[in-house]
Each structure stands twice: as structure tokens, then as C-alpha cells.
């Protein structure tokens, strides 16, 4: 049951949305976000997730205030440098047992395939 206030909000939301052509409904992954203004550092691993003084990767303090930090880090991890970092992490972890070794091998093979594509 919607209260009058909720109905007013629902109506105002409908008014604010734009009408989409039927082609955009067929494949929603093709819909582009309205905000296309990205910072120069967006998705650059050495800037958004650099190696700190202790030798570990850490996000700089300026990234915590950014509204696009999650999408930025995800984009950085999909780059060739990000895939190499994931490979380094896999090399440092010890696989326990036969299943762990197969999982680790499978992940390394997948990362290697993705790096070849980039």
C-alpha cells in the first residue's frame, strides 16, 4: 500500500526519467551513463591503487572522497596492469591441497588468457 507521499514521489520520478527508444530496451547493457565526465586518473592502477611505503597497495586519501571510486578501481583491475597485479597476488598465495592447486592453476590460466587479449 502506497501512501499519498509515496505516490507523489513515484510520479515525480516518472516525470524525471527520459523516454528510451525500443532498441535500448532490447539490450540494456548498451545504455550509457549520463555522466561521461571522467577524471584523468580514472582506471589508472598506478594512480588509484599505488604501492605504498610498506610495499603494499593502498588507495590514496583523495580517492576516498571521489564518488566514482568503486567503478574506477574495478576499471583499473580490468586493465593489463591490474591483471598482472592479480597474477602477482596468486603467486604469493600458497595453494593447500590438490583442489587448491587446481583452482590456483585455473585462475592463473584465465588471467594469462585475459592478458593476451589486452
C-alpha positions in Angstrom: 0.0 0.0 0.0 1.4 3.4 -1.0 0.7 6.5 1.0 0.0 9.7 -0.8 3.5 11.0 -0.2 5.0 7.8 -1.8 2.7 8.2 -4.8 3.8 11.8 -5.3 7.4 10.6 -5.2 6.7 7.8 -7.7 5.0 10.3 -10.0 7.9 12.8 -9.8 10.4 10.0 -10.6 8.4 9.1 -13.7 8.5 12.7 -14.8 12.2 12.9 -14.4 13.1 9.8 -16.4 13.6 10.1 -20.2 11.8 8.0 -22.7 14.1 5.3 -24.2 13.8 4.1 -27.8 12.7 0.5 -28.0 16.2 -0.6 -29.3 17.6 0.3 -25.9 15.2 -2.0 -24.1 16.4 -4.9 -26.2 20.0 -4.8 -24.8 20.2 -2.8 -21.5 24.0 -3.2 -21.4 24.3 -0.8 -24.2 22.8 2.0 -22.2 25.5 4.6 -21.5 25.5 6.5 -18.2 24.6 10.2 -18.5 27.8 11.4 -16.7 30.6 11.0 -19.3 33.0 13.4 -17.5 35.7 11.1 -16.1 38.8 12.3 -14.3 42.2 11.7 -15.9 43.1 9.3 -13.2 40.0 7.1 -13.8 41.1 3.4 -14.1 44.9 4.1 -13.9 46.2 1.5 -11.5 49.4 3.2 -10.6 47.4 6.3 -9.5 44.3 4.9 -7.9 45.9 1.9 -6.2 49.7 2.6 -5.9 52.3 0.6 -3.9 52.8 2.4 -0.6 55.9 2.8 1.5 55.3 -0.5 3.2 55.3 -2.3 -0.2 51.6 -3.0 -0.1 49.0 -1.4 -2.4 46.7 1.2 -0.9 44.2 3.8 -2.1 45.4 7.4 -1.8 43.3 9.6 0.6 42.0 11.7 -2.3 40.2 8.7 -3.7 38.0 8.2 -0.7 36.1 11.4 -1.4 35.6 10.5 -5.1 32.1 9.4 -6.0 33.4 7.1 -8.7 36.0 5.2 -6.6 34.4 1.8 -6.9 33.9 1.9 -10.7 37.4 3.4 -11.0 39.1 0.6 -9.1 37.1 -2.0 -11.0 38.2 -0.5 -14.3 41.8 -0.4 -13.1 41.7 -4.1 -12.2 40.5 -4.9 -15.7 43.5 -3.3 -17.4 46.6 -5.2 -18.3 48.4 -3.9 -15.2 45.5 -4.9 -13.0 45.6 -8.4 -14.4 49.3 -8.6 -13.8 48.7 -7.5 -10.2 46.1 -10.3 -9.7 48.7 -12.7 -11.1 51.3 -11.5 -8.5 48.7 -12.0 -5.7 48.1 -15.6 -7.0 51.9 -16.2 -7.0 52.2 -15.1 -3.3 49.3 -17.2 -2.1 50.0 -20.8 -1.2 47.5 -23.4 -2.5 46.7 -26.1 0.0 45.7 -29.5 -1.2 45.1 -30.8 -4.7 41.8 -28.9 -5.2 43.5 -25.6 -4.2 46.3 -26.2 -6.6 43.9 -26.8 -9.5 41.9 -23.7 -8.6 45.1 -21.6 -8.5 46.2 -23.1 -11.8 42.8 -22.4 -13.4 42.8 -18.8 -12.2 46.4 -18.2 -13.5 45.4 -19.7 -16.8 42.4 -17.4 -17.0 44.5 -14.3 -16.1 47.1 -15.3 -18.7 44.3 -15.6 -21.4 42.8 -12.2 -20.4 46.3 -10.6 -20.5 46.8 -11.9 -24.1 43.5 -10.3 -25.1 44.6 -6.9 -23.7 
